[in-house]
């Protein structure tokens, strides 16, 4: 009786107040999303079905088997297991006109509160079929599920690493983020994409073929597997798998540090001409590790508990800007100190600056801008190369401040799978790998700089390198700030 009253309330609200509808496309709709991923040895399909309030209510009689008025998680899982074979049977996937056998790898079902005390249901299937691209293959996909129901139907085609898609009737980008967000300006003209055809090949596409395009007309790029996030999704975590996961997380962190950005240029430029030691390099690595780990944890907390107030994707540019500002400040400070040193200017304990263009009572003074002589003793006021712990701390914070998205996904996946402890350890080890690379880069610059600095100590260009490197740091920081504002 309670559910009957709820459905009547919902129907009345539908008639008299259309703007109170909970589901963006209406309470009667069944909406579907298909993402087809072509790989070298397999074709994967992410299939999402979003049932609005009325279809969910209709399905509740089949889901709530104990008739207690509650669709529990075990009942949802059992329902999905029962309908999966029929749903897959209505998905046609053909390779060179030969049907492929789709298998369900993973399923998920979730309920969301809707209008009139009713709920909406979203079901997700991860499907795959064995298929080899070779020199080229043609694929045809068709979705016949819920053909008699009104709703949004969206198809996206993507390619995995090493494979290129071409001559596709579907696009390489979506609109709704797997039915999470419907475009408010296009609800009156819903998508009706139920069929797609495309070709793909390992390597380059044939001459004259049209590469896969996104919906805004750009060339779609291949999707690489997120191997870090996959570490947490293994069926069972045994000791060998856990140890291998830790080793892989460290390696992925080290490789991630070698990708563009992440402060390698800044670290190298900072340490050029510095009297750095292994102790300084280790301090830098530890700072990066702690900062990056805290950043991932903090952003994960925001994503889980505060996303209604702070959107993570809005916070990332701000963190990027702060990181760039730190780098810029360090660069400007170093540039000033090293430039003053190169010109022979020095600040005394009282903060007054003076040069050496005057006669000393102890002897004749000669000055050439880089070196000078006091009474026959020649020395230099070049950048002194004393590392400031404060600058080193700021450098480490800037290098680890921006969390890696893969590490964030890893942590959130661990929480959702009930493996929080293992996920936190993997995230920490990933941060250690990131820091190890930056520390190694710093040590290389230190030792190479000392080797060349000793053999070319009289070369003016070599002595000017620390000043130029400080300017590089400031420029990198300014570029980071500019890009984050964009």
C-alpha positions in Angstrom: 0.0 0.0 0.0 2.8 2.3 0.8 4.4 1.9 -2.6 1.0 2.4 -4.3 0.6 5.8 -2.5 4.2 6.7 -3.6 3.5 5.9 -7.2 0.2 7.9 -7.1 2.1 10.9 -5.7 4.7 10.6 -8.3 2.1 10.4 -11.2 0.4 13.5 -9.8 3.6 15.4 -9.6 4.4 14.4 -13.2 1.1 15.8 -14.4 1.0 19.0 -12.4 4.6 20.0 -11.8 7.0 18.8 -14.5 9.9 20.6 -12.9 9.7 18.4 -9.8 10.8 15.3 -11.7 13.7 13.6 -10.1 15.2 11.9 -13.1 16.5 14.4 -15.7 14.8 12.6 -18.6 11.6 11.8 -16.9 10.3 9.1 -14.5 9.4 6.6 -17.3 12.7 6.5 -19.1 15.2 3.6 -19.4 18.6 5.0 -20.4 21.6 3.1 -21.7 25.3 3.8 -22.3 27.7 1.6 -24.2 31.4 2.1 -24.3 33.2 -0.3 -26.7 36.9 -0.6 -26.2 38.9 -2.3 -29.0 42.2 -3.9 -28.0 44.9 -6.1 -29.5 43.4 -9.3 -28.1 40.0 -8.4 -26.8 37.0 -6.2 -27.2 35.5 -4.9 -23.9 32.2 -3.3 -23.4 31.1 -1.1 -20.5 27.3 -1.3 -20.5 25.3 1.0 -18.2 21.5 1.0 -17.7 19.8 3.8 -15.8 16.2 3.0 -14.8 14.1 6.0 -13.7 11.5 5.7 -10.9 8.7 4.0 -12.8 10.8 1.2 -14.4 12.6 0.7 -11.1 9.3 0.4 -9.3 8.2 -2.1 -12.0 11.3 -4.2 -11.4 11.0 -4.0 -7.6 8.6 -6.9 -7.6 11.2 -9.2 -9.2 14.0 -7.8 -7.0 12.3 -7.8 -3.6 11.9 -11.6 -3.3 11.2 -11.7 0.4 8.5 -9.0 0.0 9.7 -6.9 2.9 9.5 -3.7 0.9 13.2 -3.3 0.8 15.5 -4.1 -2.2 18.6 -5.3 -0.3 22.0 -5.6 -1.8 21.9 -9.4 -1.9 18.5 -9.2 -3.7 20.0 -6.6 -6.2 22.9 -8.8 -6.9 20.7 -11.9 -7.4 18.4 -9.9 -9.7 21.3 -8.7 -11.9 22.7 -12.3 -12.0 19.3 -13.5 -13.3 18.8 -10.9 -16.0 22.4 -10.8 -17.2 22.2 -13.7 -19.7 19.1 -12.2 -21.4 20.6 -8.8 -21.5 23.8 -10.0 -23.1 21.8 -12.0 -25.6 20.3 -8.8 -26.9 23.7 -7.2 -27.5 25.0 -8.1 -30.9 28.8 -7.9 -31.3 30.3 -9.0 -34.6 33.9 -9.2 -35.9 34.1 -9.4 -39.7 30.5 -10.4 -39.7 31.1 -13.3 -37.3 29.3 -13.1 -33.9 31.5 -12.8 -30.8 30.8 -14.5 -27.4 30.4 -11.8 -24.8 31.2 -12.8 -21.2 30.3 -10.8 -18.0 33.5 -9.9 -16.1 32.0 -7.7 -13.5 28.6 -6.4 -12.5 27.3 -3.8 -10.2 23.9 -2.4 -9.1 23.1 0.7 -7.1 19.9 2.4 -5.9 19.4 6.2 -5.7 16.6 8.1 -4.0 14.1 9.5 -6.5 10.8 11.3 -6.5 7.8 10.3 -4.4 9.9 8.1 -2.0 10.7 5.9 -5.0 14.2 4.9 -6.1 16.1 4.8 -9.4 18.3 1.8 -10.3 21.6 1.8 -12.2 23.2 -1.4 -13.4 26.7 -1.7 -14.8 28.2 -4.6 -16.7 31.8 -5.0 -17.7 31.8 -7.4 -20.7 34.5 -8.7 -22.9 35.1 -11.0 -25.9 38.2 -12.5 -27.4 39.2 -10.8 -30.6 42.4 -10.1 -32.5 42.8 -7.0 -34.6 45.9 -8.1 -36.7 46.2 -6.1 -39.8 42.6 -4.8 -39.6 39.1 -5.9 -38.5 35.6 -4.7 -38.9 33.3 -4.5 -35.9 29.5 -4.1 -35.7 27.6 -3.5 -32.4 23.9 -3.4 -31.8 21.9 -3.0 -28.6 18.3 -4.4 -28.7 17.6 -4.1 -25.0 14.6 -2.0 -23.9 13.8 -1.3 -27.6 10.2 -0.4 -26.7 11.2 2.1 -23.9 11.8 5.8 -24.2 15.2 7.0 -23.1 18.7 8.2 -23.8 20.9 5.7 -25.7 24.6 6.6 -26.1 27.5 4.7 -27.7 31.2 5.6 -27.4 34.1 3.8 -29.1 37.6 3.9 -27.6 40.9 2.2 -28.5 43.4 0.6 -26.1 47.1 1.0 -26.4 48.6 -0.2 -29.6 45.3 -0.1 -31.5 43.8 2.5 -33.8 40.1 2.9 -34.6 39.0 4.3 -38.0 35.9 4.7 -40.2 33.7 4.7 -37.1 30.0 5.6 -37.2 30.2 6.3 -33.4 32.3 9.0 -31.7 35.3 8.6 -29.4 33.8 10.7 -26.6 30.7 10.7 -24.5 28.3 13.3 -23.2 26.8 12.0 -20.0 29.9 10.5 -18.2 28.3 7.0 -18.3 24.8 8.4 -17.5 26.0 10.3 -14.4 25.3 13.8 -15.8 22.7 14.5 -18.5 23.1 17.7 -20.6 20.4 20.2 -19.5 20.3 22.0 -22.8 19.7 18.8 -24.9 17.1 16.8 -23.0 14.4 17.5 -25.5 16.4 15.8 -28.2 17.7 12.6 -26.6 20.4 10.5 -28.2 19.2 7.4 -29.9 22.5 5.5 -30.6 21.8 1.8 -30.7 24.1 0.7 -33.6 27.8 1.3 -34.3 30.2 0.2 -36.9 34.0 0.7 -37.0 37.3 -0.8 -38.1 40.4 -1.1 -36.0 44.0 -2.3 -36.6 47.1 -2.8 -34.6 49.5 -0.1 -35.8 48.7 2.6 -38.3 45.4 2.9 -40.1 45.1 2.4 -43.9 45.8 5.3 -46.2 42.6 7.3 -46.8 40.8 6.0 -43.7 39.1 8.4 -41.3 40.5 8.2 -37.8 38.2 8.0 -34.8 36.9 11.5 -33.8 35.4 13.0 -30.7 32.1 14.7 -30.7 33.8 18.1 -31.1 35.7 17.0 -34.2 39.1 16.3 -32.7 41.1 13.1 -33.3 40.4 10.7 -30.4 43.5 9.3 -28.6 44.0 5.8 -27.4 43.0 4.9 -23.8 45.8 3.5 -21.7 45.0 1.0 -18.9 45.3 2.5 -15.4 47.6 -0.2 -14.1 47.9 1.4 -10.7 44.1 1.3 -10.1 44.0 -2.3 -11.3 46.3 -3.4 -8.5 43.4 -3.2 -6.0 40.9 -5.0 -8.1 42.5 -8.5 -8.2 40.1 -11.2 -7.1 42.1 -12.3 -4.1 45.1 -10.7 -2.4 47.6 -13.3 -1.4 51.1 -12.6 0.0 52.9 -13.0 -3.4 50.3 -10.8 -5.1 50.5 -8.2 -2.3 54.4 -8.1 -2.6 54.2 -7.9 -6.4 51.6 -5.1 -6.0 53.9 -3.1 -3.8 56.8 -3.6 -6.2 54.6 -2.6 -9.1 53.2 0.5 -7.2 56.8 1.7 -6.5 57.8 1.2 -10.2 54.6 3.0 -11.4 55.3 5.9 -9.1 58.9 6.1 -10.4 57.7 6.0 -14.0 55.0 8.6 -13.3 57.6 11.0 -12.0 59.4 10.7 -15.4 56.3 11.9 -17.2 56.1 15.7 -18.1 56.1 17.9 -15.1 56.5 16.7 -11.5 59.4 19.0 -10.8 62.3 17.2 -12.4 63.4 20.4 -14.2 62.9 22.4 -11.0 64.9 19.9 -8.9 67.8 19.9 -11.4 67.9 23.6 -11.8 67.8 24.2 -8.0 70.7 21.9 -7.3 72.9 23.3 -10.1 75.7 25.1 -8.3 74.5 24.1 -4.9 76.5 22.4 -2.1 74.0 19.7 -1.9 74.5 16.4 -0.1 72.8 13.0 0.0 71.1 14.2 3.1 69.5 17.1 1.3 68.4 14.8 -1.5 66.8 12.4 0.9 65.1 15.2 2.7 63.7 16.4 -0.6 62.4 12.9 -1.4 60.8 12.5 2.0 59.0 15.8 1.7 57.6 14.8 -1.7 56.4 11.5 -0.4 54.7 13.0 2.6 53.1 15.8 0.7 51.9 13.6 -2.2 50.4 11.0 0.2 48.6 13.7 2.3 47.4 15.3 -0.9 45.9 12.0 -2.2 44.3 11.3 1.2 42.8 14.8 1.5 41.4 14.8 -2.0 40.0 11.4 -1.4 38.3 12.6 1.7 36.8 15.6 -0.2 35.6 13.2 -2.9 33.9 10.9 -0.4 32.5 13.3 2.1 32.6 16.9 0.9 31.8 16.7 -2.8 28.5 18.6 -2.3 30.6 21.6 -1.1 33.9 21.3 -2.9 34.3 19.6 -6.3 37.6 17.8 -6.6 38.0 18.8 -10.3 37.7 22.5 -9.2 40.3 22.0 -6.5 43.0 20.5 -8.8 43.7 23.8 -10.7 43.9 25.6 -7.4 46.5 23.1 -6.1 48.4 23.4 -9.4 48.4 27.2 -9.0 49.7 27.0 -5.4 52.4 24.6 -6.6 53.4 27.0 -9.4 53.4 29.9 -7.0 55.8 28.1 -4.6 58.1 27.3 -7.5 58.0 30.8 -8.8 58.8 32.3 -5.3 61.7 29.9 -4.9 63.1 30.7 -8.3 62.9 34.5 -7.8 64.6 34.2 -4.4 67.4 32.1 -5.8 67.8 34.3 -8.8 68.2 37.4 -6.7 70.7 35.7 -4.3 72.7 34.1 -7.1 72.7 37.2 -9.2 73.9 39.4 -6.4 76.6 36.8 -5.6 77.8 36.7 -9.2 78.0 40.5 -9.3 80.1 40.5 -6.1 77.4 42.1 -4.0 77.0 40.8 -0.5 74.6 41.5 2.3 76.1 41.9 5.8 74.5 40.9 9.1 72.5 44.1 9.2 71.0 43.6 5.8 73.1 46.3 4.0 74.5 45.5 0.6 77.8 46.6 -0.7 80.1 45.9 -3.6 83.9 45.9 -3.9 84.5 48.8 -6.3 86.6 50.6 -3.7 90.2 50.6 -2.4 90.8 48.5 0.7 93.2 49.7 3.3 94.8 46.2 3.2 95.8 46.3 -0.4 94.7 46.9 -4.0 91.3 45.6 -5.0 90.6 44.4 -8.5 87.1 43.3 -9.5 85.8 41.7 -12.7 82.2 40.9 -11.8 82.8 37.2 -11.1 86.1 37.2 -9.2 88.1 39.8 -7.4 91.4 40.2 -5.5 92.1 41.6 -2.0 95.8 42.2 -1.5 96.9 39.4 -3.8 94.3 36.9 -2.7 91.8 36.1 -5.4 88.3 34.7 -4.5 84.7 34.9 -5.7 81.3 35.8 -4.4 79.5 33.5 -6.9 76.3 31.9 -5.8 77.4 30.3 -2.6 75.6 27.2 -3.0 74.4 26.8 0.5 71.1 25.0 0.3 68.3 26.6 2.2 66.3 24.1 4.1 63.3 26.4 3.8 63.6 26.5 0.0 64.2 22.7 -0.1 61.0 22.2 1.9 59.1 24.4 -0.4 60.5 22.6 -3.4 59.5 19.2 -2.0 56.0 20.5 -1.2 55.5 21.9 -4.7 56.7 18.5 -6.2 54.2 16.5 -4.3 51.3 18.9 -3.8 49.3 17.9 -6.9 47.9 14.4 -6.3 48.2 11.8 -9.1 44.6 11.0 -10.4 45.6 7.3 -10.6 46.6 7.2 -7.0 43.3 8.9 -6.1 41.3 6.3 -8.1 43.3 3.5 -6.4 42.4 4.8 -2.9 38.7 5.2 -3.7 38.6 1.8 -5.3 40.2 0.3 -2.2 37.6 1.9 0.0 34.7 0.7 -2.2 36.1 -2.9 -2.3 36.7 -3.0 1.5 40.5 -3.1 1.1 41.3 0.3 2.6 44.4 -0.7 4.4 46.0 -2.3 1.3 45.0 0.7 -0.8 46.6 3.2 1.6 49.8 1.2 1.6 49.9 1.0 -2.2 49.3 4.8 -2.3 52.2 5.4 0.1 54.5 3.1 -1.9 53.5 4.9 -5.1 54.5 8.2 -3.5 57.8 6.7 -2.5 58.5 5.7 -6.1 57.6 9.2 -7.2 60.0 10.6 -4.7 62.8 8.2 -5.4 62.9 9.4 -9.1 63.0 13.0 -8.0 65.7 12.2 -5.5 67.7 10.3 -8.1 67.5 13.2 -10.5 68.7 15.5 -7.8 71.7 13.3 -7.0 72.6 13.0 -10.7 72.6 16.8 -11.0 74.6 17.2 -7.8 77.4 14.8 -8.8 77.5 15.9 -12.4 77.6 19.5 -11.3 80.4 18.9 -8.9 82.4 17.0 -11.5 82.1 19.7 -14.1 82.3 22.5 -11.6 85.8 21.3 -10.5 87.2 20.8 -14.0 85.7 24.1 -15.4 85.9 26.3 -12.3 87.5 29.1 -14.2 85.0 29.2 -17.0 82.7 32.2 -16.7 79.8 30.5 -18.5 79.9 27.6 -16.0 79.9 30.1 -13.1 76.9 31.8 -14.6 74.9 28.5 -14.9 73.5 28.7 -11.3 72.1 32.2 -12.0 70.4 31.0 -15.2 69.1 27.8 -13.6 67.4 30.0 -10.9 65.8 32.0 -13.7 64.6 28.7 -15.2 62.9 27.8 -11.9 61.0 31.1 -11.8 59.9 30.7 -15.4 58.7 27.2 -14.8 56.7 28.4 -11.8 55.1 31.2 -13.9 54.2 28.8 -16.6 52.5 26.4 -14.1 50.5 29.3 -12.6 49.5 30.5 -16.1 48.3 27.0 -17.2 46.4 26.4 -14.0 44.5 29.7 -14.5 43.7 28.6 -18.1 
